[in-house]
Amino acid sequence: MKYTLIFLILWLLFTKCGFSQNKFDNHSRSRYIIDIAKQVTWPNESSIDTFRILLLSSDTGLYRIMIATAQNVGLLHKKPIRVLHAYNYENIRNCEIIFFKNDENFDIDKVQKKLTCSTLLITENFEFHKSMINFIVVNNVRRYELNLSRLNECGYKLTELFVEGSVKSKADWEQLYKKTDLALQKEKEIVEQQNQLLLRQRAEIEQQQQIIVKQQAEIDNQIREIEKQKQALLKILQQVRLNKRLLSEKVKELEQKEKILQSKNDEINKKSVILVNQKKEIEKQNNRIQEQKKVLSKQLEQIHMQQLIMYLFLGIILLLVFLGFFIYRNYKIKKQANIILSQKNAEILRQNEEIKMQKEQIEAQRDEIALQKQEIMDSIRYASRIQQAVLPPLHVVKNILHENFFIFNRPRDIVSGDYYFITERKNKLIVSAADCTGHGVPGAFMSLLGISFLNEIINRTETIDAAIILNHLRHNIINALNKGAEYQTKDGMDMVLCVFDFEAKVVEFAGANNPLYHIRNKQLTEYKGDKMPIGLYDDLKPFTKHIIHFEQDDVFYMFSDGYADQFGGTEGKKFKYKPLKDLLISISHLPMNEQYNIVEKTHDEWKGNYFQVDDILLIGIRCT
């Protein structure tokens, strides 16, 4: 209701203004402008397809009447007419005719600086020869003067009757102007009063509009803040579920390994106990042998003594017989003892051989386990060399970007599920950072698929478009992972893909789950990717392409979730994305090699002695 009342007031003011000029109103003025144009031939008229008449005026009534007059006339020099409107100097555009009045306080010199000779300048109530064609109304009679030197200089041709009807001298023109000066002054006062009233009313309207806009902006901010909080909570919930599943799988894997190691350790302990017992038994047997040897030694000493006695008492036959019998008996005992000793020595040797064989078996098993571990590690290291071979070498990237980039790539294991892709085609730089499902060997296999498909898509695609490349990549990944499979797998990858056109200073961005950070003068703008992966998804849609205009020294960052999800610090919590944004903003002005050092040092200090939970990839590119 309030705006309706304001509109009625404005309409009454404009109506009053029109009645006050009934001697030469806007209808007459618009018709007179077209009548003047009919008397003039443009130097480039053959190349004009439409005559554009620009009204430099705050009077919207004249603009509407001029449009109606142009429609009634239809054609000017057999060509259509188009009416344009400008409120100030900045809105002046290319046209064939421009008209404005002196009583609206427009500076004719400023206007002429924005025009060329191809624009015919028609004015009202200006000084003699200030314009090309200038007219004044005296007693409802229109008189006009022509700046023939200016018109001839610009190549315009005028009809003879039109030239003859013009005011020829400055004195005549000043005489005409004096007659109308008083009436114009009164008219100006009335118009000025109306303008002041209009300005006050416009100020009130603008103030109300500003209040409405401010309230709407506050509502929009609150809605955006609620949406951000909702998205953040959903993301935290998803991350908690993912971490819970990863930790559960890791615990199961560690428990299984612990059981295997424990069983092998128990087996080794049992064999060690057997060996210790056997060693103790051997030591006991050795002790018994030593005792028997002492006994035998004593017996030998006695025999030796008996032999001496036999030699001394050789004459005593009975003694000799007795000694002979005794010697024979001792000989039998010694022989029997030697046989027993030989058997025991053989038993000891056999037991030593068994212990040696058991020891060799344990050592063989240990060597076999070490060999298997070495073979597995050699295979993983070879897979790492294959993965590094398919990634773009840093010297190739330096040939493209020179010193205006850094790549912080740290796998959790020897091979990585995160990978980067950089290539140049058709004077455009294509850069991608991807995070595959899983890590280690499975993630590495997925990264090889991604790199292979990207090379194939970019080489065969005529149009380099970020969203189209992601759509083709998703199609290839789904077909590769589900070809002939009994059950569909939702493995895939999250990705940021950018196409840099350094000549046009434009970046095309398309993302699968992951965002792109753009920093200019330490102000960060986040461009979010689509909430779906490169792989199977319940609601597959084409990826969205964002077009970003960049300036010199702008920096772009793309990354996986490994940096923000790393546990560490004094409380063992995640690093998170807000500190990552603050870190990137604080270093964005530094050279890229210094940025790399700070990113690496910050991560190492945060992680400390904690386990690295995921592969990490962070790429920074400065535009020059």
ZAGU-355370 format. One record per residue (C-alpha): x, y, z. Coordinates in steps of 0.02 Angstrom, whole numbers, padded with zeros to 5 digits, always signed. Layout:
N
XYZ ...
// end
This chain:
624
+00000+00000+00000 +00144+00116+00043 +00232+00087-00125 +00067+00113-00219 +00046+00285-00138 +00225+00334-00184 +00195+00281-00365 +00036+00389-00374 +00131+00540-00307 +00270+00516-00437 +00142+00498-00577 +00054+00659-00527 +00220+00753-00522 +00268+00692-00696 +00093+00735-00762 +00107+00910-00690 +00278+00929-00768 +00207+00880-00936 +00062+01006-00924 +00181+01147-00882 +00268+01122-01049 +00115+01106-01162 +00185+01239-01277 +00326+01120-01329 +00299+00953-01245 +00390+00786-01258 +00279+00729-01401 +00334+00880-01503 +00514+00859-01448 +00524+00673-01497 +00443+00709-01666 +00560+00855-01695 +00714+00746-01661 +00660+00620-01795 +00614+00761-01917 +00791+00831-01897 +00866+00658-01926 +00770+00643-02090 +00861+00799-02155 +01034+00722-02123 +01133+00589-02218 +01266+00492-02119 +01438+00462-02196 +01427+00275-02153 +01241+00256-02185 +01263+00104-02299 +01337+00004-02154 +01202+00054-02028 +01072-00082-02003 +00975+00004-01861 +00966+00188-01812 +00998+00198-01624 +00934+00357-01538 +01007+00381-01362 +00914+00498-01242 +01031+00565-01106 +00899+00619-00980 +00822+00579-00812 +00650+00606-00892 +00578+00432-00916 +00421+00509-00993 +00522+00573-01141 +00598+00398-01161 +00425+00315-01168 +00356+00445-01289 +00510+00430-01399 +00483+00241-01410 +00300+00268-01460 +00350+00400-01590 +00482+00284-01664 +00353+00144-01678 +00231+00261-01766 +00364+00324-01887 +00425+00147-01919 +00581+00178-02024 +00715+00311-02035 +00804+00315-02202 +00719+00146-02237 +00798+00067-02082 +00721+00022-01913 +00737+00135-01761 +00792+00084-01586 +00776+00202-01436 +00906+00193-01295 +00908+00280-01125 +01053+00340-01014 +01045+00426-00844 +01227+00478-00831 +01391+00491-00926 +01445+00314-00883 +01291+00239-00970 +01326+00323-01138 +01339+00190-01276 +01376+00184-01461 +01231+00257-01561 +01190+00357-01719 +01097+00501-01630 +01114+00570-01453 +00998+00702-01379 +01000+00795-01213 +00941+00963-01141 +01038+01103-01059 +00912+01121-00918 +00963+00948-00851 +01140+01014-00817 +01235+00892-00928 +01411+00950-00975 +01417+00948-01165 +01608+00938-01164 +01606+00779-01060 +01476+00703-01176 +01576+00745-01334 +01732+00660-01261 +01634+00495-01260 +01572+00514-01441 +01645+00492-01614 +01601+00577-01778 +01481+00435-01819 +01360+00498-01683 +01250+00649-01728 +01239+00767-01577 +01067+00853-01559 +01040+00967-01408 +00916+01093-01338 +00953+01265-01266 +01145+01260-01276 +01259+01402-01329 +01290+01443-01511 +01398+01312-01602 +01423+01209-01444 +01334+01062-01526 +01309+00993-01703 +01123+01034-01709 +01047+01140-01570 +00869+01208-01559 +00767+01327-01451 +00579+01361-01443 +00520+01544-01447 +00331+01578-01434 +00297+01398-01480 +00404+01419-01635 +00556+01304-01651 +00718+01381-01712 +00881+01288-01735 +01062+01324-01775 +01187+01212-01867 +01372+01192-01832 +01410+01168-02016 +01599+01162-01994 +01584+01018-01870 +01453+00928-01976 +01557+00943-02135 +01713+00887-02042 +01623+00727-01988 +01554+00696-02164 +01368+00730-02135 +01260+00795-02280 +01107+00906-02248 +00963+00956-02362 +00971+01134-02432 +00803+01185-02358 +00858+01125-02187 +01018+01228-02199 +00924+01381-02260 +00800+01374-02114 +00935+01380-01981 +00993+01530-01878 +01153+01593-01961 +01235+01709-01834 +01279+01703-01651 +01195+01871-01621 +01028+01808-01687 +01045+01654-01580 +01084+01754-01423 +00932+01866-01458 +00822+01712-01468 +00899+01640-01312 +00869+01801-01211 +00683+01794-01253 +00667+01621-01180 +00790+01638-01037 +00661+01705-00913 +00533+01571-00956 +00666+01437-00947 +00726+01501-00780 +00551+01488-00708 +00532+01317-00783 +00698+01265-00707 +00642+01322-00535 +00483+01219-00549 +00580+01069-00612 +00710+01090-00475 +00574+01090-00342 +00498+00934-00419 +00669+00853-00429 +00703+00888-00246 +00536+00811-00199 +00574+00661-00308 +00747+00643-00230 +00674+00644-00055 +00545+00514-00105 +00677+00409-00192 +00788+00418-00037 +00644+00355+00070 +00611+00213-00053 +00796+00166-00061 +00807+00170+00130 +00660+00050+00142 +00734-00060+00006 +00901-00064+00099 +00812-00118+00258 +00722-00256+00162 +00883-00310+00076 +00976-00311+00243 +00840-00417+00324 +00840-00537+00176 +01030-00550+00184 +01022-00591+00370 +00893-00728+00334 +01001-00797+00192 +01155-00797+00305 +01061-00891+00440 +00999-01020+00313 +01176-01042+00243 +01248-01059+00419 +01119-01193+00462 +01158-01285+00300 +01346-01277+00334 +01321-01346+00510 +01211-01484+00440 +01340-01531+00308 +01480-01527+00438 +01383-01643+00555 +01346-01764+00412 +01528-01763+00361 +01586-01796+00541 +01460-01939+00556 +01522-02017+00393 +01703-01999+00448 +01666-02078+00618 +01583-02227+00533 +01728-02245+00412 +01858-02234+00552 +01761-02360+00655 +01759-02483+00510 +01944-02454+00470 +01994-02477+00653 +01889-02636+00666 +01971-02709+00511 +02144-02659+00574 +02111-02738+00745 +02054-02901+00662 +02206-02903+00551 +02324-02870+00698 +02238-03005+00803 +02258-03132+00663 +02442-03089+00641 +02466-03096+00830 +02389-03271+00836 +02505-03333+00696 +02658-03259+00780 +02605-03326+00949 +02583-03503+00880 +02754-03496+00798 +02831-03425+00956 +02752-03565+01061 +02820-03695+00939 +02994-03620+00948 +02983-03613+01139 +02933-03797+01147 +03078-03846+01035 +03194-03738+01139 +03136-03827+01297 +03167-03996+01214 +03342-03940+01163 +03379-03878+01339 +03320-04044+01414 +03423-04142+01289 +03576-04036+01329 +03551-04070+01514 +03535-04257+01481 +03695-04255+01376 +03784-04163+01516 +03726-04296+01641 +03785-04436+01527 +03953-04347+01504 +03968-04335+01693 +03933-04523+01711 +04062-04560+01574 +04189-04455+01666 +04154-04549+01827 +04172-04716+01735 +04334-04654+01659 +04399-04614+01834 +04351-04789+01891 +04436-04866+01741 +04588-04760+01772 +04598-04824+01949 +04575-05002+01887 +04716-04978+01763 +04828-04915+01901 +04788-05070+02003 +04825-05182+01854 +04989-05093+01829 +05031-05122+02011 +04986-05306+01996 +05098-05322+01845 +05242-05254+01948 +05205-05378+02086 +05197-05518+01955 +05369-05471+01893 +05434-05464+02071 +05361-05629+02122 +05380-05722+01960 +05439-05872+02053 +05280-05894+02146 +05171-06001+02032 +05014-05989+02132 +05033-05804+02139 +05064-05802+01952 +04910-05907+01921 +04810-05800+02036 +04878-05644+01954 +04843-05717+01780 +04667-05760+01827 +04644-05588+01903 +04717-05504+01750 +04603-05606+01635 +04453-05561+01742 +04498-05376+01740 +04524-05386+01554 +04347-05453+01531 +04279-05315+01643 +04375-05182+01548 +04317-05253+01382 +04137-05254+01441 +04157-05076+01506 +04230-05021+01339 +04083-05099+01247 +03961-05008+01362 +04058-04847+01341 +04055-04866+01150 +03867-04894+01153 +03841-04740+01262 +03955-04636+01148 +03854-04694+00997 +03691-04647+01087 +03762-04476+01129 +03816-04450+00947 +03642-04502+00887 +03559-04381+01007 +03677-04242+00952 +03629-04278+00770 +03443-04268+00814 +03470-04103+00905 +03569-04037+00757 +03430-04090+00636 +03296-04006+00744 +03400-03849+00754 +03423-03851+00565 +03233-03874+00542 +03197-03724+00656 +03326-03619+00565 +03254-03675+00397 +03078-03624+00452 +03145-03457+00513 +03237-03431+00348 +03080-03479+00251 +02975-03351+00347 +03109-03218+00320 +03117-03264+00134 +02928-03251+00116 +02929-03083+00203 +03072-03024+00091 +02979-03083-00065 +02821-02991-00010 +02919-02832+00027 +03013-02847-00139 +02845-02864-00230 +02774-02712-00142 +02932-02611-00178 +02923-02663-00361 +02739-02612-00363 +02795-02444-00290 +02921-02424-00432 +02782-02464-00559 +02668-02335-00476 +02805-02204-00476 +02839-02243-00659 +02660-02205-00714 +02652-02044-00610 +02714-01886-00701 +02900-01862-00657 +02936-01702-00560 +03058-01639-00693 +02918-01650-00824 +02801-01553-00708 +02939-01423-00680 +02955-01400-00869 +02770-01353-00871 +02748-01256-00707 +02930-01211-00669 +02942-01163-00484 +02755-01121-00466 +02698-01284-00385 +02730-01411-00247 +02669-01590-00221 +02666-01661-00044 +02638-01849-00070 +02663-01967+00077 +02594-02146+00064 +02541-02234+00223 +02624-02394+00161 +02757-02416+00027 +02627-02399-00111 +02484-02272-00107 +02299-02259-00148 +02321-02070-00176 +02391-02013-00342 +02412-01855-00445 +02397-01830-00633 +02471-01683-00730 +02477-01665-00920 +02467-01530-01053 +02357-01534-01208 +02296-01401-01330 +02386-01262-01231 +02289-01313-01075 +02358-01387-00914 +02258-01532-00840 +02291-01565-00654 +02205-01695-00544 +02221-01757-00363 +02134-01923-00325 +02100-02028-00169 +02061-02211-00210 +01961-02331-00102 +02080-02413+00022 +02268-02394+00032 +02422-02502+00011 +02420-02628-00133 +02230-02621-00169 +02235-02430-00174 +02388-02436-00287 +02299-02550-00411 +02151-02429-00413 +02270-02282-00442 +02348-02372-00593 +02173-02395-00665 +02135-02209-00639 +02297-02148-00720 +02276-02267-00868 +02096-02214-00899 +02138-02028-00883 +02275-02043-01015 +02157-02136-01131 +02011-02012-01107 +02117-01855-01130 +02207-01921-01284 +02046-01971-01374 +01935-01822-01320 +01930-01673-01438 +01853-01551-01313 +01950-01530-01150 +01809-01511-01023 +01833-01550-00836 +01657-01618-00806 +01657-01724-00965 +01824-01803-00916 +01755-01852-00745 +01597-01925-00825 +01701-02033-00945 +01817-02088-00803 +01671-02141-00693 +01597-02242-00839 +01764-02333-00868 +01792-02368-00682 +01617-02443-00660 +01638-02554-00813 +01812-02611-00760 +01765-02657-00580 +01598-02742-00620 +01640-02835-00781 +01577-03013-00757 +01558-02989-00569 +01419-03082-00476 +01397-02935-00357 +01422-02751-00397 +01563-02663-00305 +01557-02481-00254 +01745-02459-00248 +01805-02303-00335 +01892-02139-00297 +01866-01959-00241 +01945-01830-00357 +01979-01648-00396 +02011-01610-00582 +02059-01437-00648 +02090-01374-00826 +02201-01217-00826 +02193-01098-00975 +02333-00974-00936 +02301-00870-01093 +02117-00839-01049 +02156-00838-00860 +02017-00964-00828 +02010-01126-00727 +01879-01262-00756 +01846-01365-00598 +01747-01524-00572 +01754-01626-00412 +01696-01794-00344 +01668-01768-00156 +01830-01667-00135 +01837-01474-00144 +01956-01348-00225 +02031-01202-00123 +02065-01037-00213 +02164-00904-00117 +02182-00724-00178 +02261-00591-00066 +02243-00710+00084 +02056-00729+00052 +02005-00913+00032 +01861-00966-00079 +01805-01148-00070 +01727-01229-00224 +01641-01390-00172 +01636-01545-00281 +01480-01650-00314 +01429-01766-00171 +01464-01927-00266 +01621-02030-00304 +01704-02091-00464 +01616-02260-00454 +01446-02338-00422 +01324-02226-00327 +01138-02235-00286 +01098-02073-00379 +01217-02050-00526 +01211-01876-00605 +01327-01784-00726 +01468-01694-00637 +01456-01504-00621 +01583-01389-00705 +01636-01230-00613 +01721-01090-00713 +01841-00984-00608 +01928-00825-00670 +02098-00803-00589 +02223-00661-00574 +02412-00657-00560 +02481-00736-00398 +02317-00827-00361 +02351-00998-00281 +02247-01157-00299 +02256-01307-00181 +02187-01483-00211 +02206-01629-00090 +02145-01795-00020 +02073-01815+00156 +02233-01890+00229 +02310-01726+00292 +02154-01666+00384 +02112-01840+00455 +02284-01872+00534 +02279-01901+00722 +02406-01809+00827 +02438-01661+00939 +02437-01666+01128 +02262-01743+01136 +02277-01868+00992 +02139-01786+00888 +02119-01756+00701 +02203-01608+00618 +02037-01559+00531 +02000-01442+00384 +01984-01275+00475 +02168-01278+00533 +02215-01337+00358 +02129-01183+00282 +02215-01068+00408 +02383-01149+00369 +02362-01128+00180 +02304-00946+00198 +02454-00904+00308 +02582-00975+00183 +02495-00932+00017 +02608-00780-00014 +02771-00879+00008 +02871-00965-00132 +02804-01139-00169 +02960-01232-00106 +02945-01143+00062 +02760-01187+00067 +02808-01371+00043 +02932-01365+00188 +02804-01286+00305 +02667-01411+00254 +02787-01557+00285 +02852-01489+00451 +02675-01451+00516 +02617-01628+00475 +02769-01711+00557 +02754-01607+00715 +02567-01641+00727 +02584-01830+00696 +02728-01854+00817 +02733-02038+00870 +02556-02076+00810 +02523-02202+00671 +02488-02127+00497 +02305-02173+00467 +02292-02140+00279 +02386-02092+00122 +02418-01904+00107 +02419-01796-00051 +02419-01604-00059 +02455-01504-00219 +02480-01315-00232 +02486-01217-00397 +02522-01030-00415 +02453-00938-00569 +02575-00816-00653 
// end
